[in-house]
Amino acid sequence: MKQSVGNPSVYCKLTLGNTPPRQTKIVSTGPNPEWDESFAWSFESHPRGQKLHISCKNKSKMGKSSFGKATIQIDRVVMLGAIAGWYTLLPESKSGPSWNLEIEFLWSNK
């Protein structure tokens, strides 16, 4: 995530289809948090049309505030096998700042 925000306590929640949400660890390492975490999902059938929803939040003593959300189409990951890049988190409010999240996706049939 790239943008100066002081020293936030940031985490992201990942939701894919009807599976239980997954959450990154909470990172408080400065203005550009890095997680370096991996998540894996198993599918009984091809995940056609499924989307990965990512919501990043700041957990502070004042409560939770949102950095924004991103949605990634899983079909594209399946088709290409691997995708890496920057994704813009869309802010909750139109006046909020935008943030960027660097993500790498890998598809495996194993």
N, CA and C atoms as an extended XYZ file, in Angstrom:
330
Properties=species:S:1:pos:R:3:atomname:S:1:resname:S:1:resid:I:1 pbc="F F F"
N         0.867       -1.152        0.000 N   MET     1
C         0.000        0.000        0.000 CA  MET     1
C         0.914        1.214        0.000 C   MET     1
N         0.688        2.110       -0.894 N   LYS     2
C         1.561        3.263       -1.006 CA  LYS     2
C         0.771        4.547       -0.826 C   LYS     2
N         1.055        5.272        0.204 N   GLN     3
C         0.592        6.626        0.461 CA  GLN     3
C         0.945        6.916        1.909 C   GLN     3
N         1.400        8.083        2.180 N   SER     4
C         1.819        8.436        3.527 CA  SER     4
C         0.589        8.620        4.409 C   SER     4
N         0.510        7.869        5.495 N   VAL     5
C        -0.648        7.956        6.387 CA  VAL     5
C        -0.227        8.030        7.850 C   VAL     5
N         0.992        8.474        8.118 N   GLY     6
C         1.454        8.494        9.494 CA  GLY     6
C         1.885        7.093        9.878 C   GLY     6
N         1.342        6.550       10.941 N   ASN     7
C         1.700        5.205       11.376 CA  ASN     7
C         0.425        4.408       11.645 C   ASN     7
N        -0.275        3.989       10.610 N   PRO     8
C        -1.549        3.298       10.791 CA  PRO     8
C        -1.363        1.846       11.235 C   PRO     8
N        -2.430        1.283       11.743 N   SER     9
C        -2.509       -0.150       12.038 CA  SER     9
C        -3.455       -0.732       11.000 C   SER     9
N        -2.893       -1.209        9.895 N   VAL    10
C        -3.683       -1.566        8.724 CA  VAL    10
C        -3.827       -3.078        8.583 C   VAL    10
N        -5.006       -3.497        8.152 N   TYR    11
C        -5.239       -4.901        7.793 CA  TYR    11
C        -6.200       -4.922        6.612 C   TYR    11
N        -6.206       -6.042        5.902 N   CYS    12
C        -7.127       -6.214        4.783 CA  CYS    12
C        -7.941       -7.486        4.991 C   CYS    12
N        -9.198       -7.429        4.601 N   LYS    13
C       -10.084       -8.587        4.639 CA  LYS    13
C       -10.316       -9.019        3.202 C   LYS    13
N       -10.184      -10.323        2.929 N   LEU    14
C       -10.352      -10.875        1.589 CA  LEU    14
C       -11.543      -11.817        1.589 C   LEU    14
N       -12.462      -11.611        0.661 N   THR    15
C       -13.648      -12.452        0.559 CA  THR    15
C       -13.758      -12.957       -0.874 C   THR    15
N       -13.946      -14.256       -1.019 N   LEU    16
C       -14.087      -14.883       -2.333 CA  LEU    16
C       -15.309      -15.789       -2.319 C   LEU    16
N       -16.305      -15.423       -3.104 N   GLY    17
C       -17.520      -16.238       -3.177 CA  GLY    17
C       -18.167      -16.412       -1.820 C   GLY    17
N       -18.573      -17.654       -1.540 N   ASN    18
C       -19.241      -17.961       -0.267 CA  ASN    18
C       -18.283      -18.480        0.794 C   ASN    18
N       -16.987      -18.387        0.540 N   THR    19
C       -16.019      -18.883        1.518 CA  THR    19
C       -15.904      -17.900        2.685 C   THR    19
N       -15.504      -18.392        3.850 N   PRO    20
C       -15.325      -17.476        4.980 CA  PRO    20
C       -14.248      -16.429        4.657 C   PRO    20
N       -14.437      -15.189        5.099 N   PRO    21
C       -13.442      -14.152        4.835 CA  PRO    21
C       -12.102      -14.499        5.481 C   PRO    21
N       -11.045      -14.065        4.840 N   ARG    22
C        -9.694      -14.213        5.381 CA  ARG    22
C        -9.201      -12.815        5.737 C   ARG    22
N        -8.266      -12.740        6.672 N   GLN    23
C        -7.759      -11.431        7.076 CA  GLN    23
C        -6.248      -11.469        7.199 C   GLN    23
N        -5.607      -10.397        6.741 N   THR    24
C        -4.165      -10.276        6.914 CA  THR    24
C        -3.877       -9.959        8.375 C   THR    24
N        -2.624      -10.068        8.745 N   LYS    25
C        -2.241       -9.615       10.074 CA  LYS    25
C        -2.334       -8.089       10.095 C   LYS    25
N        -2.410       -7.519       11.277 N   ILE    26
C        -2.427       -6.066       11.428 CA  ILE    26
C        -0.984       -5.585       11.401 C   ILE    26
N        -0.697       -4.622       10.527 N   VAL    27
C         0.661       -4.128       10.349 CA  VAL    27
C         0.723       -2.666       10.782 C   VAL    27
N         1.689       -2.345       11.634 N   SER    28
C         1.887       -0.969       12.106 CA  SER    28
C         3.347       -0.574       11.920 C   SER    28
N         3.842       -0.719       10.715 N   THR    29
C         5.273       -0.527       10.491 CA  THR    29
C         5.617        0.775        9.787 C   THR    29
N         4.703        1.699        9.709 N   GLY    30
C         4.999        2.970        9.065 CA  GLY    30
C         3.985        3.311        7.999 C   GLY    30
N         4.302        4.322        7.211 N   PRO    31
C         3.323        4.825        6.248 CA  PRO    31
C         3.083        3.912        5.047 C   PRO    31
N         3.946        2.933        4.796 N   ASN    32
C         3.776        2.011        3.665 CA  ASN    32
C         3.806        0.574        4.164 C   ASN    32
N         2.697        0.102        4.735 N   PRO    33
C         2.694       -1.253        5.309 CA  PRO    33
C         2.912       -2.330        4.250 C   PRO    33
N         3.613       -3.388        4.656 N   GLU    34
C         3.826       -4.558        3.793 CA  GLU    34
C         3.452       -5.796        4.587 C   GLU    34
N         2.668       -6.676        3.958 N   TRP    35
C         2.220       -7.885        4.636 CA  TRP    35
C         3.061       -9.095        4.278 C   TRP    35
N         3.389       -9.279        3.040 N   ASP    36
C         4.124      -10.462        2.577 CA  ASP    36
C         3.444      -11.737        3.073 C   ASP    36
N         2.131      -11.827        2.849 N   GLU    37
C         1.331      -12.985        3.255 CA  GLU    37
C         0.757      -13.668        2.026 C   GLU    37
N         0.446      -14.943        2.178 N   SER    38
C        -0.170      -15.726        1.101 CA  SER    38
C        -1.488      -16.305        1.592 C   SER    38
N        -2.445      -16.392        0.681 N   PHE    39
C        -3.729      -17.019        0.952 CA  PHE    39
C        -4.026      -17.964       -0.197 C   PHE    39
N        -4.629      -19.116        0.110 N   ALA    40
C        -4.967      -20.096       -0.927 CA  ALA    40
C        -6.421      -20.522       -0.762 C   ALA    40
N        -7.084      -20.718       -1.891 N   TRP    41
C        -8.455      -21.224       -1.912 CA  TRP    41
C        -8.496      -22.460       -2.788 C   TRP    41
N        -9.346      -23.405       -2.430 N   SER    42
C        -9.559      -24.608       -3.242 CA  SER    42
C       -10.956      -24.528       -3.858 C   SER    42
N       -11.061      -24.991       -5.093 N   PHE    43
C       -12.337      -24.968       -5.800 CA  PHE    43
C       -12.674      -26.372       -6.262 C   PHE    43
N       -13.933      -26.775       -6.080 N   GLU    44
C       -14.385      -28.067       -6.580 CA  GLU    44
C       -14.663      -27.997       -8.071 C   GLU    44
N       -15.007      -26.806       -8.564 N   SER    45
C       -15.228      -26.596       -9.995 CA  SER    45
C       -14.609      -25.249      -10.375 C   SER    45
N       -14.550      -25.006      -11.672 N   HIS    46
C       -13.958      -23.767      -12.168 CA  HIS    46
C       -14.653      -22.560      -11.533 C   HIS    46
N       -13.895      -21.586      -11.031 N   PRO    47
C       -14.515      -20.435      -10.346 CA  PRO    47
C       -15.018      -19.352      -11.304 C   PRO    47
N       -15.759      -19.740      -12.318 N   ARG    48
C       -16.259      -18.790      -13.321 CA  ARG    48
C       -17.077      -17.673      -12.665 C   ARG    48
N       -16.749      -16.459      -13.044 N   GLY    49
C       -17.522      -15.317      -12.578 CA  GLY    49
C       -17.267      -14.892      -11.142 C   GLY    49
N       -16.423      -15.618      -10.431 N   GLN    50
C       -16.174      -15.267       -9.035 CA  GLN    50
C       -15.249      -14.057       -8.942 C   GLN    50
N       -15.415      -13.291       -7.890 N   LYS    51
C       -14.613      -12.097       -7.664 CA  LYS    51
C       -14.009      -12.146       -6.276 C   LYS    51
N       -12.777      -11.677       -6.196 N   LEU    52
C       -12.116      -11.521       -4.904 CA  LEU    52
C       -12.342      -10.078       -4.465 C   LEU    52
N       -12.958       -9.911       -3.309 N   HIS    53
C       -13.214       -8.588       -2.757 CA  HIS    53
C       -12.197       -8.335       -1.647 C   HIS    53
N       -11.509       -7.207       -1.737 N   ILE    54
C       -10.501       -6.840       -0.747 CA  ILE    54
C       -10.923       -5.517       -0.120 C   ILE    54
N       -10.969       -5.487        1.191 N   SER    55
C       -11.321       -4.285        1.929 CA  SER    55
C       -10.208       -4.024        2.940 C   SER    55
N        -9.582       -2.859        2.860 N   CYS    56
C        -8.482       -2.522        3.768 CA  CYS    56
C        -8.943       -1.465        4.762 C   CYS    56
N        -8.578       -1.685        6.022 N   LYS    57
C        -9.036       -0.801        7.095 CA  LYS    57
C        -7.893       -0.435        8.029 C   LYS    57
N        -8.080        0.668        8.717 N   ASN    58
C        -7.160        1.118        9.743 CA  ASN    58
C        -7.816        0.840       11.087 C   ASN    58
N        -7.155        0.047       11.915 N   LYS    59
C        -7.689       -0.253       13.236 CA  LYS    59
C        -6.922        0.608       14.234 C   LYS    59
N        -7.600        1.594       14.773 N   SER    60
C        -6.942        2.500       15.716 CA  SER    60
C        -7.714        2.534       17.026 C   SER    60
N        -7.191        3.264       17.983 N   LYS    61
C        -7.867        3.404       19.275 CA  LYS    61
C        -9.206        4.121       19.128 C   LYS    61
N        -9.348        4.871       18.025 N   MET    62
C       -10.580        5.618       17.773 CA  MET    62
C       -11.618        4.759       17.046 C   MET    62
N       -11.297        3.505       16.738 N   GLY    63
C       -12.205        2.641       15.998 CA  GLY    63
C       -11.611        2.270       14.658 C   GLY    63
N       -12.440        1.781       13.762 N   LYS    64
C       -11.981        1.358       12.433 CA  LYS    64
C       -12.360        2.412       11.402 C   LYS    64
N       -11.439        2.643       10.489 N   SER    65
C       -11.751        3.497        9.339 CA  SER    65
C       -11.284        2.771        8.089 C   SER    65
N       -11.957        3.023        6.992 N   SER    66
C       -11.675        2.291        5.764 CA  SER    66
C       -10.700        3.046        4.873 C   SER    66
N        -9.738        2.311        4.300 N   PHE    67
C        -8.867        2.859        3.275 CA  PHE    67
C        -9.494        2.677        1.903 C   PHE    67
N       -10.373        1.699        1.777 N   GLY    68
C       -11.045        1.473        0.510 CA  GLY    68
C       -11.175        0.007        0.170 C   GLY    68
N       -11.722       -0.232       -1.035 N   LYS    69
C       -12.010       -1.591       -1.484 CA  LYS    69
C       -11.536       -1.784       -2.913 C   LYS    69
N       -11.206       -3.018       -3.232 N   ALA    70
C       -10.867       -3.394       -4.608 CA  ALA    70
C       -11.538       -4.724       -4.905 C   ALA    70
N       -11.876       -4.947       -6.176 N   THR    71
C       -12.475       -6.198       -6.613 CA  THR    71
C       -11.671       -6.723       -7.795 C   THR    71
N       -11.293       -8.000       -7.723 N   ILE    72
C       -10.501       -8.622       -8.789 CA  ILE    72
C       -11.282       -9.794       -9.357 C   ILE    72
N       -11.428       -9.830      -10.665 N   GLN    73
C       -12.123      -10.914      -11.363 CA  GLN    73
C       -11.201      -12.141      -11.404 C   GLN    73
N       -11.625      -13.252      -10.820 N   ILE    74
C       -10.800      -14.455      -10.736 CA  ILE    74
C       -10.606      -15.114      -12.103 C   ILE    74
N       -11.573      -14.979      -13.022 N   ASP    75
C       -11.430      -15.557      -14.368 CA  ASP    75
C       -10.136      -15.105      -15.043 C   ASP    75
N        -9.760      -13.867      -14.843 N   ARG    76
C        -8.540      -13.327      -15.453 CA  ARG    76
C        -7.298      -14.032      -14.897 C   ARG    76
N        -7.301      -14.310      -13.612 N   VAL    77
C        -6.176      -15.019      -12.976 CA  VAL    77
C        -6.079      -16.433      -13.537 C   VAL    77
N        -7.214      -17.110      -13.670 N   VAL    78
C        -7.244      -18.475      -14.205 CA  VAL    78
C        -6.733      -18.494      -15.639 C   VAL    78
N        -7.174      -17.542      -16.448 N   MET    79
C        -6.800      -17.493      -17.860 CA  MET    79
C        -5.299      -17.238      -18.036 C   MET    79
N        -4.740      -16.309      -17.270 N   LEU    80
C        -3.339      -15.929      -17.440 CA  LEU    80
C        -2.372      -16.752      -16.583 C   LEU    80
N        -2.860      -17.374      -15.527 N   GLY    81
C        -2.007      -18.194      -14.660 CA  GLY    81
C        -1.324      -17.409      -13.557 C   GLY    81
N        -0.921      -16.189      -13.845 N   ALA    82
C        -0.292      -15.332      -12.843 CA  ALA    82
C        -0.544      -13.878      -13.211 C   ALA    82
N        -0.817      -13.085      -12.220 N   ILE    83
C        -1.020      -11.650      -12.395 CA  ILE    83
C        -0.338      -10.948      -11.231 C   ILE    83
N         0.369       -9.895      -11.520 N   ALA    84
C         0.960       -9.064      -10.477 CA  ALA    84
C         0.784       -7.621      -10.880 C   ALA    84
N         0.483       -6.774       -9.923 N   GLY    85
C         0.350       -5.369      -10.247 CA  GLY    85
C        -0.242       -4.565       -9.110 C   GLY    85
N        -0.456       -3.310       -9.419 N   TRP    86
C        -1.027       -2.365       -8.463 CA  TRP    86
C        -2.524       -2.235       -8.700 C   TRP    86
N        -3.285       -2.268       -7.614 N   TYR    87
C        -4.730       -2.120       -7.665 CA  TYR    87
C        -5.118       -0.924       -6.809 C   TYR    87
N        -5.977       -0.092       -7.348 N   THR    88
C        -6.431        1.083       -6.614 CA  THR    88
C        -7.573        0.700       -5.696 C   THR    88
N        -7.451        1.079       -4.437 N   LEU    89
C        -8.541        0.882       -3.487 CA  LEU    89
C        -9.504        2.044       -3.652 C   LEU    89
N       -10.732        1.737       -3.969 N   LEU    90
C       -11.737        2.774       -4.133 CA  LEU    90
C       -12.191        3.237       -2.757 C   LEU    90
N       -12.121        4.535       -2.494 N   PRO    91
C       -12.485        5.035       -1.157 CA  PRO    91
C       -13.972        4.876       -0.880 C   PRO    91
N       -14.301        4.806        0.416 N   GLU    92
C       -15.701        4.688        0.834 CA  GLU    92
C       -16.485        5.944        0.459 C   GLU    92
N       -15.845        7.102        0.575 N   SER    93
C       -16.522        8.346        0.216 CA  SER    93
C       -15.831        8.963       -1.002 C   SER    93
N       -16.569        9.712       -1.769 N   LYS    94
C       -16.027       10.305       -2.989 CA  LYS    94
C       -14.917       11.307       -2.698 C   LYS    94
N       -14.915       11.894       -1.501 N   SER    95
C       -13.915       12.904       -1.176 CA  SER    95
C       -12.660       12.294       -0.537 C   SER    95
N       -12.685       11.000       -0.258 N   GLY    96
C       -11.546       10.359        0.388 CA  GLY    96
C       -10.381       10.149       -0.563 C   GLY    96
N        -9.164       10.027       -0.010 N   PRO    97
C        -7.993        9.790       -0.868 CA  PRO    97
C        -8.010        8.374       -1.432 C   PRO    97
N        -7.316        8.162       -2.537 N   SER    98
C        -7.210        6.801       -3.070 CA  SER    98
C        -5.878        6.212       -2.647 C   SER    98
N        -5.852        4.911       -2.484 N   TRP    99
C        -4.673        4.176       -2.043 CA  TRP    99
C        -4.387        3.101       -3.068 C   TRP    99
N        -3.164        2.630       -3.107 N   ASN   100
C        -2.785        1.566       -4.032 CA  ASN   100
C        -2.284        0.372       -3.253 C   ASN   100
N        -2.616       -0.802       -3.756 N   LEU   101
C        -2.250       -2.059       -3.130 CA  LEU   101
C        -1.559       -2.916       -4.170 C   LEU   101
N        -0.368       -3.404       -3.861 N   GLU   102
C         0.362       -4.273       -4.788 CA  GLU   102
C         0.049       -5.719       -4.443 C   GLU   102
N        -0.412       -6.476       -5.455 N   ILE   103
C        -0.854       -7.853       -5.234 CA  ILE   103
C        -0.293       -8.749       -6.326 C   ILE   103
N         0.007       -9.989       -5.946 N   GLU   104
C         0.412      -11.011       -6.918 CA  GLU   104
C        -0.534      -12.192       -6.773 C   GLU   104
N        -1.056      -12.668       -7.920 N   PHE   105
C        -1.960      -13.820       -7.957 CA  PHE   105
C        -1.303      -14.947       -8.742 C   PHE   105
N        -1.446      -16.164       -8.246 N   LEU   106
C        -0.977      -17.341       -8.957 CA  LEU   106
C        -2.112      -18.354       -8.997 C   LEU   106
N        -2.308      -18.995      -10.160 N   TRP   107
C        -3.328      -20.033      -10.310 CA  TRP   107
C        -2.624      -21.367      -10.466 C   TRP   107
N        -3.094      -22.375       -9.735 N   SER   108
C        -2.520      -23.711       -9.842 CA  SER   108
C        -3.649      -24.720       -9.892 C   SER   108
N        -3.487      -25.762      -10.719 N   ASN   109
C        -4.473      -26.846      -10.792 CA  ASN   109
C        -4.115      -27.990       -9.870 C   ASN   109
N        -3.163      -27.818       -9.021 N   LYS   110
C        -2.720      -28.895       -8.112 CA  LYS   110
C        -3.630      -29.042       -6.947 C   LYS   110
